[in-house]
């Protein structure tokens, strides 16, 4: 989930101590390597995150 990665991921876990985020697909990013989007994501979404989010419903 670096800035070079244009895909929007779905957050699975976020550490309040370190700022590390783990997406449903397993991608991780450290604090400062990502931008948080609270509403509808803009741009292409990660297909694996979409698939995993649908399977959890």
N, C-alpha and C positions, 0 to 999 in steps of 0.2 A: 504494500500500500504506500509506496513511495510517491513523491511528486511526479515522477516519470510515468507512473501507472495511471492512465486516464480512466480506468474502470472505477465505478462506484461500488463499494462493498457494503454488505450488511454487517453491522457490528454484533459480535456474539458476546465478547467480554471487554471491559475497559477497567484498567487499574487506576484507582484514584490516587495512589501513591506515586506511581512511576509515569502514568499517562500512556502506558502501552495499550494498544488496541489489538484485539484478535478478531478477525472476520469469520463468518460462518465457514468460508472455504479454507480457512487455515492461514491466510495471509496475515502478517503482523506488521505493525508500524510503531515506532517509538515517538514520544512527544516531540513535536516540531516537524515531523515528517508527513503530517496529514492535516487536512482541513475537515472540520466537522460540519456536516450538512444536516440540519434539523428537520427540514421539510422534504419535499420531493427532490430526489437527486437529479442533477442535470448532467447529461452525457450518458454514455453507455454503461449499463449495469453489468456486474460480474455474473456470468451465466451460472456458475456453480453456486454462488450465494443465492440467486433467485431460485434455483432448483431445491436447495436445502431449506429455504424459507417456506416454500410450498409444501414440502414433505412434513414439516413440523405442524402444519395446520390440522 
